[in-house]
Amino acid sequence: MEQKIDFSDLLPKLPPFISRDHVEKLLGGIISSKTLANYDSEGTGPKRMRMGRKVVYLTEDLLEWLASRTVHLN
């Protein structure tokens, strides 16, 4: 049986916005910026916005997207 992972306890420990360049570092390497760029180009990535020249994610949206794609394997 698959069990969804809850990332909500990370929310208070992270900044409100995370640039694509820093996602890998802030989330312990679980997803790379290149992988996120690929998902974004396919339209399957988390909601994103542009601030100047940077692609950024609202942390809450990023964590919700990760949770929707992650399952706990027994």
MDAnalysis code that builds the backbone (N, CA, C; Angstrom):
import MDAnalysis as mda
import numpy as np

u = mda.Universe.empty(222, n_residues=74, atom_resindex=np.repeat(np.arange(74), 3), trajectory=True)
u.add_TopologyAttr("name", ["N", "CA", "C"] * 74)
u.add_TopologyAttr("resid", np.arange(1, 75))
u.add_TopologyAttr("resname", ["MET", "GLU", "GLN", "LYS", "ILE", "ASP", "PHE", "SER", "ASP", "LEU", "LEU", "PRO", "LYS", "LEU", "PRO", "PRO", "PHE", "ILE", "SER", "ARG", "ASP", "HIS", "VAL", "GLU", "LYS", "LEU", "LEU", "GLY", "GLY", "ILE", "ILE", "SER", "SER", "LYS", "THR", "LEU", "ALA", "ASN", "TYR", "ASP", "SER", "GLU", "GLY", "THR", "GLY", "PRO", "LYS", "ARG", "MET", "ARG", "MET", "GLY", "ARG", "LYS", "VAL", "VAL", "TYR", "LEU", "THR", "GLU", "ASP", "LEU", "LEU", "GLU", "TRP", "LEU", "ALA", "SER", "ARG", "THR", "VAL", "HIS", "LEU", "ASN"])
u.atoms.positions = np.array([
    [0.839, -1.185, 0.000],
    [0.000, 0.000, 0.000],
    [0.885, 1.250, 0.000],
    [0.573, 2.175, -0.882],
    [1.363, 3.400, -0.971],
    [0.892, 4.410, 0.064],
    [1.842, 5.079, 0.673],
    [1.534, 6.094, 1.670],
    [2.165, 7.406, 1.207],
    [1.367, 8.468, 1.120],
    [1.881, 9.766, 0.696],
    [2.793, 10.345, 1.778],
    [3.765, 11.081, 1.343],
    [4.712, 11.735, 2.240],
    [4.225, 13.157, 2.504],
    [4.322, 13.590, 3.750],
    [3.906, 14.939, 4.129],
    [5.146, 15.805, 4.337],
    [5.295, 16.806, 3.485],
    [6.440, 17.713, 3.576],
    [6.115, 18.993, 4.350],
    [4.905, 19.084, 4.908],
    [4.473, 20.344, 5.521],
    [5.334, 20.763, 6.710],
    [5.978, 19.818, 7.399],
    [6.824, 20.213, 8.521],
    [8.093, 20.928, 8.069],
    [8.414, 20.875, 6.773],
    [9.556, 21.632, 6.246],
    [9.218, 23.104, 6.021],
    [7.937, 23.398, 5.853],
    [7.508, 24.744, 5.481],
    [8.062, 25.844, 6.396],
    [7.965, 25.717, 7.721],
    [8.501, 26.801, 8.574],
    [10.025, 26.898, 8.581],
    [10.703, 25.876, 8.087],
    [12.171, 25.863, 8.101],
    [12.785, 26.433, 6.828],
    [11.946, 26.719, 5.833],
    [12.429, 27.194, 4.536],
    [11.961, 28.616, 4.271],
    [12.655, 29.343, 3.389],
    [12.197, 30.691, 3.023],
    [10.884, 30.603, 2.248],
    [10.122, 31.700, 2.184],
    [8.830, 31.671, 1.500],
    [8.932, 31.417, -0.004],
    [10.048, 31.804, -0.617],
    [10.297, 31.567, -2.034],
    [11.636, 30.861, -2.170],
    [11.728, 29.953, -3.140],
    [12.995, 29.267, -3.402],
    [13.283, 29.377, -4.893],
    [14.461, 29.883, -5.229],
    [14.836, 29.947, -6.642],
    [15.186, 28.546, -7.120],
    [14.978, 28.316, -8.400],
    [15.289, 27.003, -8.968],
    [16.740, 26.621, -8.682],
    [17.639, 27.601, -8.700],
    [19.063, 27.347, -8.454],
    [19.336, 26.795, -7.049],
    [18.450, 27.077, -6.092],
    [18.701, 26.691, -4.704],
    [17.856, 25.522, -4.213],
    [16.954, 25.037, -5.038],
    [16.071, 23.946, -4.611],
    [16.874, 22.721, -4.182],
    [17.826, 22.320, -4.989],
    [18.608, 21.115, -4.698],
    [19.318, 21.234, -3.350],
    [19.923, 22.379, -3.092],
    [20.659, 22.596, -1.844],
    [19.715, 22.615, -0.640],
    [18.610, 23.346, -0.748],
    [17.705, 23.497, 0.384],
    [16.915, 22.233, 0.697],
    [16.723, 21.374, -0.294],
    [15.957, 20.149, -0.073],
    [16.842, 18.907, 0.014],
    [18.116, 19.106, 0.249],
    [19.010, 17.985, 0.480],
    [19.303, 17.141, -0.741],
    [19.176, 17.736, -1.925],
    [19.536, 17.033, -3.144],
    [18.482, 16.072, -3.673],
    [17.252, 16.136, -3.163],
    [16.240, 15.170, -3.621],
    [15.755, 15.443, -5.034],
    [15.944, 16.659, -5.518],
    [15.608, 16.974, -6.909],
    [16.553, 18.062, -7.393],
    [17.014, 17.948, -8.613],
    [17.982, 18.919, -9.124],
    [17.280, 20.057, -9.875],
    [17.997, 21.132, -10.032],
    [17.456, 22.274, -10.769],
    [17.239, 21.907, -12.237],
    [18.088, 21.052, -12.785],
    [17.927, 20.628, -14.181],
    [16.667, 19.784, -14.361],
    [16.391, 18.916, -13.403],
    [15.174, 18.110, -13.462],
    [13.950, 19.014, -13.385],
    [13.987, 19.996, -12.494],
    [12.872, 20.941, -12.390],
    [12.697, 21.721, -13.685],
    [13.785, 22.132, -14.304],
    [13.698, 22.856, -15.575],
    [13.047, 21.973, -16.640],
    [13.394, 20.689, -16.658],
    [12.776, 19.769, -17.615],
    [11.280, 19.632, -17.355],
    [10.901, 19.446, -16.095],
    [9.478, 19.346, -15.763],
    [8.746, 20.631, -16.142],
    [9.367, 21.768, -15.878],
    [8.743, 23.052, -16.225],
    [8.518, 23.162, -17.728],
    [9.490, 22.732, -18.518],
    [9.348, 22.833, -19.973],
    [8.252, 21.907, -20.494],
    [7.991, 20.816, -19.780],
    [6.920, 19.890, -20.157],
    [5.561, 20.316, -19.604],
    [5.569, 21.313, -18.717],
    [4.327, 21.751, -18.094],
    [3.879, 20.864, -16.944],
    [4.805, 20.048, -16.414],
    [4.450, 19.136, -15.337],
    [5.117, 19.483, -14.012],
    [5.818, 20.598, -13.964],
    [6.507, 21.012, -12.741],
    [5.587, 21.765, -11.805],
    [6.127, 22.187, -10.677],
    [5.334, 22.986, -9.734],
    [5.042, 24.368, -10.317],
    [4.044, 25.044, -9.747],
    [3.760, 26.416, -10.171],
    [5.026, 27.232, -9.983],
    [5.288, 28.110, -10.936],
    [6.520, 28.904, -10.870],
    [6.235, 30.337, -11.269],
    [7.166, 31.192, -10.968],
    [7.087, 32.592, -11.377],
    [8.491, 33.074, -11.660],
    [8.563, 34.210, -12.248],
    [9.857, 34.792, -12.570],
    [10.015, 36.072, -11.748],
    [11.153, 36.182, -11.098],
    [11.522, 37.402, -10.371],
    [12.837, 37.855, -10.973],
    [12.749, 38.882, -11.818],
    [13.938, 39.291, -12.559],
    [14.308, 38.190, -13.522],
    [15.535, 37.707, -13.424],
    [16.003, 36.645, -14.317],
    [15.897, 35.254, -13.688],
    [15.414, 35.189, -12.461],
    [15.343, 33.916, -11.734],
    [13.948, 33.298, -11.815],
    [13.918, 31.980, -11.971],
    [12.679, 31.228, -11.822],
    [12.579, 30.859, -10.350],
    [11.447, 31.181, -9.741],
    [11.263, 30.898, -8.318],
    [9.957, 30.154, -8.097],
    [9.933, 29.451, -6.987],
    [8.755, 28.693, -6.581],
    [8.318, 29.182, -5.213],
    [7.029, 29.337, -5.036],
    [6.496, 29.559, -3.705],
    [6.740, 28.251, -2.956],
    [7.367, 28.313, -1.818],
    [7.770, 27.109, -1.103],
    [6.597, 26.168, -0.866],
    [5.468, 26.713, -0.500],
    [4.290, 25.886, -0.255],
    [3.882, 25.114, -1.517],
    [3.901, 25.786, -2.675],
    [3.567, 25.118, -3.941],
    [4.576, 24.024, -4.276],
    [5.853, 24.304, -4.064],
    [6.897, 23.332, -4.346],
    [6.741, 22.086, -3.478],
    [6.485, 22.279, -2.189],
    [6.333, 21.144, -1.283],
    [5.079, 20.337, -1.594],
    [3.995, 21.024, -1.964],
    [2.770, 20.311, -2.353],
    [3.016, 19.477, -3.607],
    [3.729, 20.048, -4.567],
    [4.044, 19.323, -5.802],
    [4.903, 18.095, -5.493],
    [5.917, 18.269, -4.646],
    [6.764, 17.133, -4.266],
    [5.939, 16.033, -3.590],
    [5.058, 16.441, -2.682],
    [4.225, 15.463, -1.973],
    [3.333, 14.701, -2.947],
    [2.825, 15.383, -3.966],
    [1.942, 14.723, -4.924],
    [2.687, 13.715, -5.798],
    [3.989, 13.817, -5.869],
    [4.796, 12.942, -6.725],
    [5.598, 11.908, -5.916],
    [5.440, 11.901, -4.616],
    [6.259, 11.062, -3.752],
    [5.394, 10.058, -3.005],
    [5.835, 8.825, -2.981],
    [5.155, 7.801, -2.190],
    [6.168, 7.084, -1.323],
    [5.727, 6.633, -0.170],
    [6.564, 5.875, 0.747],
    [6.485, 4.409, 0.350],
    [7.616, 3.790, 0.135],
    [7.658, 2.379, -0.235],
    [7.970, 1.534, 0.988],
    [7.154, 0.555, 1.229],
    [7.378, -0.334, 2.390],
    [8.328, -1.437, 2.044],
])
